[in-house]
Amino acid sequence: MNKATILATALSICCSSVNAQENASFIGKSNITLQSDLMTPEALWAMGRIGTAQASPDGKHIIYQVGYYSVKQNKGHQVIYIMDSDGKNNKMLTTSAKSETDAVWIKDGQKIAFLCDGQIWEMNSDGSGRKQLTNDKTGIDGFKFSPDEKYVILIKQIPYHGIIKEKPEDLPLTTGRVITDMNYRHWDEYVESIPHPYLAEVTSNGIGEGTDIMKGEPYECPVKPFGGAEQLAWSTDSKTIAYTSRKKTGINYAISTDTDIYLYNIESKQTVNICKPANYKEPEINMTKSMKNQAVNSEENLKNNPGYDVNPKFSPNGQYVAWLSMARNGYESDRNRLCVYNLKTGEKTYTTESFDSNVDDFCWSADSKTLYFLGIWHGCENIYQTNLKGNVMQLTDGWNDYGSVQMLNDGKKLLAERHSMSQASELYIVTPGKKEKTAKVEQITFENKHLYDQMTFGKIQQRWTKTTDGKDMMYWIILPAHFDETKKYPTLLFCEGGPQSPVSQFWSYRWNMQIMAANGYVVIAPNRRGLPGFGSEWNEEISGDWTGQCMNDYLSAIDDACKNLPFVDKDRLGAVGASFGGFSVYYLAGHHNKRFKCFIAHDGAFNLESMYTDTEEAWFSNWEYDDAFWNKDMTENAKRTYANSPHKFVDKWDTPILCIHGEKDYRINANQGMGAFNAARMRGIPAELLLFPDENHWVLKPQNGVLWQRTFFNWLDRWLK
């Protein structure tokens, strides 16, 4: 295999302005020349990563965020750009050594507000006139100005010791933590602080520290680990704040996904939960069992929104607030719907019921009669629209994934982010058509064109096959770069995580299909049982059946490829995956009937009994396994789940395996990966363990990312080439 590398100078990503060149810490856009047309880990990390974007009030300009990374410096840097809404006159506005993020238009588009070093700043639209607006002692994680710009919401971390006790004053250097309940750590951190929204006045002298609108409440807003300013919204008259919170702590938090939308009136300082009635009392919950059939998810109680409700947005006419809503408590992968709440009548309407898949983002039309939303169907995420009566129409089409959508402020066009397996995120202008799939789509950023122009990518194909139970399943085929149809290639079965995450047209900086293609591999990526985009029945068949039909689906896909794709070498197959995909690899290692020559599992569950009590979000194990492993009355699904845990089939392992894990992964603890590796070695099976003490469920640091890719392909090459 051609192990092409990038010139040594590429490792230190070049600066892109005179000011930047004067500061050695600045990391900007790279202008590198590749030694080969094949993607490498270094080339992947040289790409700019487009983030948030916002159109100016007049719709003529767009500001957006881009992240750049330096492998040599082992860090990243966020900058802000501005351009005309047609993509012309693109200019970087920020060139300081510190990252500048979360840019929004203020003062009728005359100024831009942004975050830098935990404070809010403003600048002119040409980047001049920088002025610090806050001097907050705590530091600010996010912000949102009111429409009249008299107020601003500040998101700040407050100390929280409801579960982890404070250190004794006379033992300031102790590293011990006294823990009194569950949810003492979450994702990758110990929970000793929580975010709260503060309401601050905007004056000519700047912005003060504000008042905590949830003062005295031991609850998060936004909700960790991923929530941000999108979980709060201002009413059009600037008098009301809608916010998202799960008002539970400890074990009650750990077993529940019940997150609600609250309205806070800034004049009366009163808060109302608009998901539930004022006298709502949650039904009693058995904390060691799935909530599927418990009273909290009864047909009657579903009227009270016991599921995951997030990301409120007020309609422009001020009559409604809409949000993303999951129906059931305890099910983090329930179908996401659009809920529209009438502020005058209190009526809730679900406007995407005819779309049997997830809604992932949305925005209101200028006339408040239409909502545009992103939805996944058959492995592609496109833009749809619905009216208040629930009449849904698909606007865009194609093999791609849209990641965000908002009105362009001219009331006619949409600003959207889009990516695919062959292109990282770029910004687009979408003009909805009057008929199905007739939207006009125009690309307006070309952040990584200078790199794409130097690379040869593998082509993407789509194929359908029959499953063992006679159903139709779609899988993606990613062909090697410089594909020769007369040759046979080593082939990888890609096992998706989630377990309910779609195998869509995603672009990843780790699980990247094009870098696999560049290394000479065919990739088979099945949309197996349990994935959204093929109807709710298909999506829900995996819960309580992790080792049944979904595993048969994996094998159906790879067997079909071996039989019908002449370029697939059935004697050189590998299986790879992360999270549930890592679990899948550990399970297949004991059940593959010698199909595969090697395996790679990243952050996978290995011992499900251990996983049940190890994971910090207990709702996940409860829903997916049905029961705690000690329950004597456990369901048949639970018995089957624990009986088929991968660790119970190590005696059948006979194939080399690479285990990867992050020690700050509190979702699936590192003991799972270490246990799998140790078991393989004790069985005498060739194995390696790549352990990251400083990474969570993902791999975020540049040099760790490069090591991940090198280790990944070195292992595959060793056994498949």
NUZA-85487 format. One line per 2 residues: for each residue x, y, z of C-alpha. Coordinates in steps of 0.05 Angstrom, whole numbers. Layout:
N
X/Y/Z  ...;
//
This chain:
721
0/0/0  23/71/-15;
36/102/54  37/173/26;
55/228/76  49/303/75;
110/348/72  139/360/140;
121/433/135  48/414/132;
50/390/204  54/462/227;
-7/492/194  9/557/159;
-15/625/180  -60/664/134;
-51/738/151  5/786/168;
-21/794/239  -25/719/247;
46/709/223  70/755/278;
40/708/330  69/638/330;
8/612/369  -41/628/313;
-67/568/274  -101/587/209;
-119/559/141  -67/514/111;
-40/523/41  -2/458/35;
20/416/-23  8/342/-16;
61/291/-37  6/244/-60;
-66/247/-83  -85/198/-28;
-114/224/38  -70/216/99;
-84/230/173  -44/294/168;
-85/317/108  -149/302/146;
-126/345/204  -105/401/157;
-177/412/136  -217/472/161;
-280/453/199  -339/499/189;
-382/511/250  -439/558/267;
-463/610/217  -513/667/217;
-542/714/165  -544/789/176;
-612/822/190  -616/846/118;
-596/778/91  -537/807/52;
-479/779/93  -462/716/131;
-414/706/189  -389/637/204;
-339/600/246  -282/555/223;
-236/511/265  -164/497/245;
-117/447/277  -42/439/283;
-14/369/292  53/399/312;
23/444/366  -29/391/383;
-85/441/389  -140/476/352;
-161/548/339  -229/578/321;
-236/639/276  -293/680/248;
-305/696/174  -353/742/138;
-377/738/66  -433/762/21;
-494/717/21  -474/692/-49;
-406/670/-22  -366/728/-51;
-318/774/-15  -299/722/37;
-255/751/92  -226/726/159;
-245/776/214  -206/749/273;
-131/735/274  -113/734/348;
-79/675/382  -142/662/423;
-202/627/394  -262/670/376;
-330/636/371  -406/641/372;
-410/701/327  -479/736/321;
-503/801/290  -525/857/336;
-545/930/329  -584/919/264;
-524/886/232  -476/942/247;
-437/901/298  -417/829/310;
-416/799/380  -373/739/396;
-339/700/452  -265/704/466;
-231/676/527  -296/669/566;
-320/740/553  -368/773/503;
-336/822/454  -362/863/396;
-330/887/332  -349/922/268;
-368/880/208  -298/890/179;
-265/864/243  -244/933/269;
-267/968/332  -260/908/379;
-291/922/447  -299/878/508;
-371/879/533  -366/834/594;
-315/825/650  -347/766/682;
-310/734/740  -339/665/726;
-330/664/651  -384/655/598;
-398/591/560  -451/619/513;
-499/677/504  -562/700/470;
-585/772/460  -658/791/465;
-691/816/401  -692/888/428;
-620/878/453  -636/907/521;
-618/840/553  -573/782/542;
-574/711/570  -506/689/596;
-492/615/605  -445/605/663;
-420/547/706  -439/549/779;
-408/505/834  -450/444/850;
-438/398/909  -504/362/915;
-472/295/898  -397/305/906;
-383/338/973  -337/398/978;
-266/385/1001  -252/396/1074;
-221/465/1083  -161/437/1118;
-147/386/1062  -143/430/1000;
-95/384/964  -135/320/972;
-155/286/907  -209/244/940;
-283/255/926  -338/236/974;
-398/216/930  -469/210/956;
-511/192/894  -509/173/821;
-494/221/765  -428/240/799;
-394/240/732  -421/251/662;
-390/239/593  -318/258/611;
-321/300/675  -338/295/749;
-401/336/762  -377/391/808;
-408/448/769  -471/456/727;
-491/508/675  -543/561/691;
-573/618/650  -563/688/676;
-604/749/654  -561/811/645;
-578/882/622  -541/911/562;
-520/983/577  -475/1034/544;
-422/1014/595  -425/941/576;
-457/879/606  -458/862/679;
-455/793/712  -531/785/711;
-580/747/754  -588/672/756;
-659/657/731  -654/587/763;
-623/611/827  -624/558/881;
-643/502/833  -593/444/829;
-610/431/756  -574/441/690;
-592/490/635  -569/477/582;
-570/401/592  -503/366/594;
-463/339/561  -477/372/493;
-528/427/505  -512/499/487;
-547/564/472  -594/528/424;
-630/503/485  -654/573/502;
-696/623/462  -724/693/468;
-796/711/452  -805/763/397;
-826/816/447  -763/804/490;
-805/790/552  -800/715/557;
-744/664/557  -757/592/537;
-706/544/565  -692/469/568;
-679/433/634  -683/364/664;
-703/382/735  -677/319/769;
-614/301/807  -576/239/827;
-606/172/811  -670/205/786;
-629/242/734  -588/179/716;
-649/137/699  -690/191/663;
-691/228/597  -749/271/619;
-728/341/597  -779/397/593;
-788/467/563  -799/524/612;
-821/596/601  -790/649/646;
-823/718/647  -769/770/658;
-818/820/689  -856/776/738;
-796/728/746  -845/670/744;
-830/604/711  -880/557/678;
-869/486/652  -906/483/585;
-895/408/576  -932/387/639;
-992/413/679  -977/451/743;
-1003/394/787  -964/339/750;
-939/282/793  -893/232/761;
-916/160/767  -872/115/809;
-814/85/770  -778/19/781;
-706/42/773  -678/-26/753;
-725/-39/694  -740/-10/626;
-793/43/627  -825/16/563;
-884/-14/599  -884/27/663;
-938/77/681  -894/136/665;
-900/117/591  -974/99/592;
-1017/127/537  -1048/175/588;
-982/200/615  -952/211/545;
-997/272/541  -950/303/593;
-887/298/551  -847/251/595;
-793/244/542  -735/288/517;
-759/358/499  -706/408/476;
-687/467/433  -747/515/435;
-757/568/381  -811/622/381;
-849/636/316  -836/705/285;
-908/725/299  -900/708/372;
-960/661/374  -923/594/380;
-862/561/408  -836/497/375;
-786/446/399  -758/377/387;
-797/325/426  -788/251/442;
-849/217/469  -823/167/520;
-782/172/584  -719/131/587;
-711/123/512  -655/168/487;
-665/146/415  -740/154/411;
-766/186/347  -754/261/348;
-816/300/329  -834/373/321;
-880/398/375  -915/465/365;
-945/498/427  -999/552/420;
-980/605/472  -1052/630/476;
-1090/565/482  -1037/518/510;
-1051/467/455  -994/422/432;
-992/398/360  -942/348/331;
-931/370/259  -884/315/233;
-925/253/250  -930/232/177;
-854/231/173  -834/164/204;
-764/184/223  -724/235/263;
-726/311/261  -655/336/276;
-660/412/268  -713/462/247;
-730/535/236  -792/577/226;
-812/611/161  -818/686/161;
-895/683/160  -898/632/218;
-940/584/175  -885/535/157;
-829/499/193  -768/475/155;
-734/415/185  -679/364/174;
-698/291/170  -662/225/157;
-690/177/106  -655/118/71;
-586/139/94  -591/213/73;
-608/275/114  -648/325/74;
-690/388/84  -766/381/91;
-822/428/106  -887/421/145;
-945/467/158  -982/473/223;
-1030/419/200  -974/369/192;
-970/366/116  -898/346/102;
-860/356/37  -788/339/20;
-749/399/-9  -679/374/-24;
-654/307/-50  -588/272/-61;
-535/231/-26  -515/281/27;
-530/302/99  -555/370/118;
-532/388/189  -567/454/204;
-619/500/174  -642/572/186;
-678/628/149  -633/674/109;
-673/734/135  -700/753/66;
-759/707/83  -748/666/19;
-684/627/25  -650/581/75;
-579/580/100  -557/508/111;
-495/467/127  -484/404/86;
-434/348/82  -426/278/54;
-379/219/55  -338/256/2;
-340/327/29  -333/360/97;
-382/413/120  -396/471/73;
-450/525/73  -506/528/22;
-564/573/2  -627/533/-9;
-688/563/-44  -749/519/-30;
-790/498/-91  -865/492/-95;
-861/419/-113  -829/358/-80;
-752/356/-85  -747/418/-129;
-707/464/-83  -650/503/-114;
-585/490/-78  -523/535/-85;
-456/522/-50  -426/587/-21;
-364/563/17  -307/522/-10;
-265/516/53  -225/454/33;
-227/458/-43  -151/469/-45;
-143/401/-12  -197/364/-50;
-166/388/-116  -103/350/-97;
-138/286/-75  -170/226/-109;
-231/201/-72  -266/134/-75;
-334/131/-107  -397/117/-66;
-449/65/-86  -514/42/-56;
-540/-29/-55  -602/-64/-27;
-603/-136/-4  -650/-184/32;
-641/-198/106  -649/-267/138;
-721/-250/156  -737/-228/85;
-735/-153/92  -699/-103/48;
-635/-71/75  -593/-16/44;
-518/-12/51  -466/37/26;
-406/14/-14  -344/58/-12;
-295/40/-66  -219/49/-60;
-186/109/-92  -160/92/-161;
-209/34/-163  -195/-20/-214;
-256/-63/-227  -211/-121/-249;
-178/-127/-181  -201/-156/-115;
-193/-113/-53  -190/-124/22;
-257/-105/50  -282/-76/116;
-350/-87/148  -366/-20/182;
-408/-30/245  -447/33/266;
-453/58/337  -512/86/374;
-541/34/371  -592/78/336;
-546/125/297  -558/126/222;
-507/102/172  -519/165/131;
-475/208/87  -435/230/147;
-365/261/145  -321/242/204;
-251/263/222  -238/195/253;
-285/144/221  -274/174/153;
-295/132/93  -249/168/45;
-186/155/85  -206/81/85;
-213/86/10  -146/120/5;
-114/62/41  -140/13/-11;
-201/-16/24  -272/-28/2;
-320/-10/57  -388/-43/67;
-432/1/112  -500/-30/126;
-561/6/153  -576/-54/197;
-635/-63/243  -640/-8/295;
-623/52/251  -670/111/237;
-690/129/167  -727/64/150;
-788/72/194  -800/66/269;
-810/-9/267  -741/-20/236;
-710/30/284  -738/-1/348;
-724/-74/333  -655/-70/364;
-675/-52/435  -675/-116/476;
-644/-154/418  -572/-131/411;
-546/-199/388  -604/-222/345;
-629/-194/279  -581/-135/277;
-521/-183/278  -554/-225/224;
-562/-160/184  -487/-146/188;
-471/-216/162  -525/-210/108;
-491/-147/82  -420/-174/81;
-443/-241/52  -482/-206/-3;
-421/-164/-19  -376/-225/-23;
-426/-261/-68  -446/-205/-115;
-389/-154/-116  -331/-184/-156;
-281/-134/-128  -292/-157/-56;
-240/-208/-33  -277/-255/13;
-210/-281/39  -189/-212/64;
-246/-186/107  -242/-144/170;
-296/-117/216  -289/-49/250;
-333/-5/293  -340/42/353;
-388/45/413  -445/-3/395;
-403/-17/334  -346/-37/381;
-395/-82/419  -415/-111/351;
-342/-127/336  -332/-161/404;
-395/-203/392  -377/-221/320;
-308/-243/343  -343/-303/375;
-396/-314/321  -366/-300/252;
-351/-371/229  -282/-351/205;
-308/-298/156  -261/-244/183;
-185/-242/186  -181/-185/237;
-223/-139/281  -219/-68/309;
-264/-46/366  -264/26/392;
-299/43/458  -342/-19/454;
-381/-54/509  -351/-122/524;
-384/-146/588  -457/-124/591;
-467/-141/664  -409/-95/680;
-434/-43/630  -502/-41/664;
-474/-10/727  -412/23/697;
-446/72/651  -466/140/679;
-532/145/641  -571/87/672;
-631/100/627  -592/73/568;
-578/4/599  -649/0/627;
-682/12/560  -634/-29/517;
-627/-89/564  -696/-87/596;
-672/-105/666  -616/-103/717;
-577/-168/714  -595/-184/786;
-671/-182/777  -700/-252/786;
-762/-233/745  -724/-207/686;
-756/-209/617  -737/-260/564;
-703/-203/525  -659/-187/585;
-641/-260/596  -621/-266/523;
-581/-200/525  -539/-220/585;
-531/-292/561  -503/-266/495;
-455/-215/524  -390/-218/483;
-347/-235/543  -382/-303/548;
-357/-324/480  -283/-310/486;
-271/-385/484  -292/-381/411;
-245/-322/393  -194/-342/341;
-179/-277/304  -130/-220/315;
-162/-160/348  -144/-87/362;
-179/-55/422  -181/21/429;
-209/60/488  -207/128/522;
-198/128/598  -242/190/604;
-299/153/570  -352/150/625;
-406/127/576  -370/61/563;
-315/54/614  -244/37/594;
-247/-28/634  -289/-56/576;
-233/-47/525  -179/-69/573;
-220/-131/591  -228/-150/518;
-154/-141/504  -132/-180/566;
-180/-236/547  -152/-241/477;
-80/-243/501  -96/-296/554;
-127/-337/498  -62/-330/459;
-95/-288/404  -53/-233/371;
-80/-167/400  -62/-95/412;
-91/-43/459  -90/31/441;
-107/68/505  -116/143/511;
-114/169/583  -138/238/562;
-194/222/512  -268/209/522;
-316/170/478  -284/208/420;
-212/225/401  -205/300/400;
-131/318/403  -94/323/337;
-34/279/353  -79/228/386;
-122/229/323  -61/217/278;
-37/160/323  -108/130/320;
-107/130/244  -36/102/239;
-51/47/289  -117/31/254;
-87/21/185  -23/-12/209;
-66/-65/242  -110/-75/181;
-50/-77/134  -16/-129/178;
-73/-179/170  -108/-161/105;
-50/-143/58;
//
